[in-house]
């Protein structure tokens, strides 16, 4: 078995995204960034795994996400009716992220990562960004990196739209937030219930995992280097001398 580790990076961009960790029928919220359970679900669907399939190999992958374009939180109201009685059901309140772009990364054994890239490029079940009503607007696959999560997210180019890049200060570098399974460095981190244990609709189960936040610095594609003024080499007044 190949014991080398690799990292698969994914571009998660679309008009709407929704990544919930605690939702009820009448109120379905979204986190501000993709969750591990949501991205593992996308990968499992691409491989064609059924909802009651074993997830232990995918759940063991290390996960992190970079916020390239945070987007805007929006709220929607939806109505429904019982099919048998035609009675109205309670109005549900649903939250989404609009116009957001993220780079998600999973790290694991090189052979499994290679299989996941192939699955994402030819998925059995179409990918969606947290909910079925949220299709991606770009190809999801980016590339495979040999190394670890932190190095991959430092080397992956900024994926924000050109419009968003133009809105940001055009310095030579851009600072992007990263959330995930990162090195401790004395930071105790925060607990988040998005560790997938089972997607079986009869008994979905999620565990707690510890996440940490850091910042990576990337080149700004539209950035311009600040240059000091250099006076011209010629002296225009020399023609008047003598």
Order of alpha helices (4+ residues) and beta strands (2+ residues): beta-beta-alpha-alpha-beta-beta-beta-alpha-beta-alpha-alpha-beta-beta-beta
